Amino acid sequence: MATQYPESINKDLGGVATDTAAWMGLLDGNMKLNSIVMPGSHDAGMSQTDHPGAGGELNPGISKTQKLNILGQLQAGSRYFDIRVDYDHGELVTYHRTGDSGCNGQPLSAVLDQSIEFIRSHPSETFILKFSHIRINRHNEREIKDRIDQFLADIRFRPYAFTHSRYDVNLAEVALADCRGKFILVFDYPEHISARSGRFRYHDGDAYAGPNITVYDSYSKTTSLEKMKHDQLAKLDQYGGLGKDYFFLLSWTLTPDAETFLRGSSVEELAEKANPELDKVLAEHRIRADKPQPNIVYIDYLDAPIARSIIQCNF
């Protein structure tokens, strides 16, 4: 079933940011990244479900979190990507699992190929690929990290990866003009970090926690729209706001539980509840100066209409 969005999302708002593939081109290049509101893709690689394990084949809808692949999400307007990596069946892949239960998603090679394809055709844009949640239950996480490092060392990635001369650069304070036409690679682990090579360190927190990017990212872990909404807006009021030395991430996602699995429900059905409510929330934050705005809005089943409602916060 297609998600039904409020009319305010779908109408042309004076021609502003209607091209979701190139919306950053309308922004002043002097703007710092911490002054921009970006759509973000939760479990971004999971537009496909391959090699299910430990019951994952019984309900792949629990593992599938996106309809569009990485290229489609970029064209729809997403600029922050949750890339969770495993090495399985002889290749680096994105994945969504609890233990062995779950599925693989897009291969990492497809993620980077599509990133390059997009950035070559849209040099006004930039986006963040966050590598995290390296699979640990098979006790080969260091091997996976080393394989990621070797994979990204391919010379064909160099022209498109953002680099910096300062090892301690705070990415929140980088100007858009300095990273247009590049993707930014960040990692939630300390191995293989080098700003000069385009490998930046990610930290969680509600204050700058050290080089190179800190993101306040605290999801609600509930299937209840009202509980999620109350939790996330309270956190936005307390920790959000543009221009800080860290990014605030509004996690507008509902988390499936055992009942979701047993009922044969899916992340898509949960997103169909959550996503249409977002426009009302963002509209209030757009028009009221006393309401803080998020830097990143995380979405399952991101598409152009819902991304456009987030993008409009910049205009």
N, C-alpha and C positions, 0 to 999 in steps of 0.2 A: 504494500500500500504506500502510495506516495505521501510524503509529509505535506500537510496543508499549512502554509505560512500566512501570517497576517498580511493584509494588502500593503501595509507600510513597508514591508521588506521588498516586495516585488516591483513597486512602481519606480519610475525613473525620477530620482530626486534631483531635478534640475540639471541632469547630465553629469553630476559629480560621481566619480568612481563607479560608473556603470560597467566599465571594462575591468572586470575583476582580475584579469591576467596582468594588467599593467597599472594597477592603482597607485603604486609607489612613485610612478613617474609624475604624478600630480603633486607630490610633496616637495617642499623646499629641501635641497640637498644639505643645507646646514643643520637641519633637524637631527638631533641625536636619537639613537635607537630607543632610548628610554622615554622619548616623547611621542612615540608612535603606538597606536593600538593595532595589534595584529591578530588575525584569525590563526588558530593553531589546530593541528590534527593529532588527536589522541590515538595511540597505537596506529601510527600512520601507514605502516606497511601491510595492514591486514584488510586489504580489499579482496584478497583471495585466501582460500583455506586449503592447504596442502598437507599431506602426510599427517593426518590426525592420529593422536595416540591416547591410550588409556580412556577410551570412551568419547573422545573428541568427535568421532564420526556420528555419534548419536544426536548431537545438536551443534553443528558447526556455527550456528548463528550466535552462540556464546563467544566464539573466538573472532568472528568477522566484525570489525568495527568501522569499516569504511566501504562505501560503494565505489568511489573513484580511486584509481591508482595514484601514485605520487605525482605524475604529470597532470592528471586530471585535477588533483587537489591544488596544485600550483596554479593552474589556469583558473580555478574557482576562487583563488585569492588567498589561500593559506600561506603563511610565511614562517611557521614554527612547527617542526615535525618531530614527533616522538618515535625514534627509531630503536627498536629493541632487537638485539642481535643474538643469534645462535649459529653454531656450525653443525649442520645436519644433512645427511644424505650427500655428503661430499661437497657442500658449498655453504657459504655464509648466507644466512637468510634472516629476514625479520620473523618474529614469532609472537604468539600470545598463548601462554600456557600457565597452568598451575601444576607444578611438578611435571609429570609427563602428559597430563591431560591437556588437550588443546590442539593447536595447529600451527604450521608454518604459514608465513605470508609471502610477500614478494621477495625474490632474491636481492641481496644487497647490490649486486651488479646492476639490476634493473633500477633500483632506487637512484644510484649515481648516474646511470645513463640517462634517465629521465630528467634528473636535476640539470645535467649538462645541456640536454636538448632544450629545456625551458630557458635557462639563463642565456644561452646563445641567441635565442630569439626575443628575449626581453631584458636587454642590458640596463634598463632603468630599475630593475628589481634586485632585492637581496632576500635571503631567507636562512634560517637556522636549522641545521640537522643535529638533533641531540641524540647521541649514542648513549644508551643506558640499559639497565636491566639485563646485563649479560647473563645468559643462562648458567646457573650455578649447580643445579641438582645432579649433574653428571661429573662434577668436580674437574672440569677442564676449562674453567673460565680464563686462566692465563693463556692457554693455547688459542682460545677464541680472540682474545685481545691482541695477541701477536699476529694472528691471521688478518684481523682488521687493519693493523698497522701495515702489514705487507701489501694488502690489497690497495690501501689508500696511497701507498708510495708510487703507484703507477704514474708515470710522467704525464699521461693524458689528463689527469685531474688538476695539475698545477696551475694552468691558466685561469681556473674557475674557483679555486679555493682562496678565501680571504686569508691574508697573513699580516703579521704586524712585527715591527722591529723590537717592541718592548714585551718582555716575557710577562710583565705584570699588568698589561693593559686591561682596563675595565671595559668590556664590550658595550655595556649600557651607555657609555659616554662617547662611543664612536659615532661620527657623523655619517648620515646616510650616503652622502656623496663619496665617501671613502670606501664604501663597500658595495656600491651599485655594481651589478654585473658579476657578483661573486656569491657563492654560498659560504656559510660560516659553520665549521665543524666543531662541535663541543662534546665533551666526554665526561661522564660522571665517575671516572676512575683516574688515578694518577699516572698510570703507565703511558709512555710514548707522547707525553705532552710537550709541545714546542710551538710557541706562537709564530716563530719564523717559518715553520713548516705548515702552519695552518691547523694546528691541533690545540684547541683551547680547553681549559679545565672548567667543568660545571660544578656548582655548589648549590645545595638547597639552603634556604634561610630567609629570615625577615630583615636582614641587614647584610651589607657587603661582607662576604665571608672569605675574600681573597681572590687572587687571579683565577679566572678571567671573566666569569659570568656567574652571578648568583640569582636564583629564581625562587620566589616564594611559591611553592606548589603543594597544596594540601587539599586532596580530594575528599569528598564527603562519604564515600563508601556506603551508599544507600540506594534502594530502588524507589524511594519516595521523592517525588518532585518537590513537595513542600519542604521536606527536611533538607534536601540538597540546596534549594533556593535560600532558605534561612541561613544555613551554614556558610555558603559561599558569599552571600552579601554581607554577612557580619564580618567575615575575613577581609572582604574588599574594603569595607569601611575602616577597619583597623589597620590594615597593612598596605592597601592599594594607593594609587596615585601616580601620575606621570612625573618624570624628572628626577626620580630617586636614583640611588647608586646600585639598585637591584631592580629586577623585573618582578611584577606581581602577575601571577597566572590565575585567572578565574576558571576553575575546573567545572565547566557546565556539562557534566557527564553523570549518568546514573550507572551504578555498578551492579551487574547481574549477580545473583546469589544462587544457592542450591534450588530454591523454589523456581527461579527463572529457568534454570536448566530442566527441571522435572516437568514443568508446564509446557516445555517446548517453545518457550518464548525466546527472545533474542535481544542483542544490543540494538539492533535496528528499531525494534518496537519501543525500547526505552528511549532512544533518541527521538522518536516520533512524539513522545510526551514532552521531552525536555526542550528541544530546539525551538519550537514555536513560541515558547515563553520568553526566550532570550530577548527578542526585539523590544518588548515592553520594558524590561529591566534596563537595557542599554539606552532606550529613548529617554528615560528619566535621568540617567547619568549624563546624557549629551546636553540636556537643556538646563540642568541645575549645576551652577558653578561650585556649590558646596559638596557635591557628590564626587568622590574620587573615581577615576577610570582605571581599568586594568591595562597592563601592557600586552598581555596575551590572553585570548579566550579559547580554551580547549574545547573541541567539539568531536563527538562521534558522528559518523555519516555527514561529514561536512560537504556542502555543495555551494554553488554560487549565490543563491538567494540568502542563505543564512550567513555566509561569509560577508555579503554586501552589507548586512545590518551591522556587522562589527566594523567593517571598513569605514562606514559613515561617521563613526566616532572621531575620525581624523579631520572631518570637514565641517 
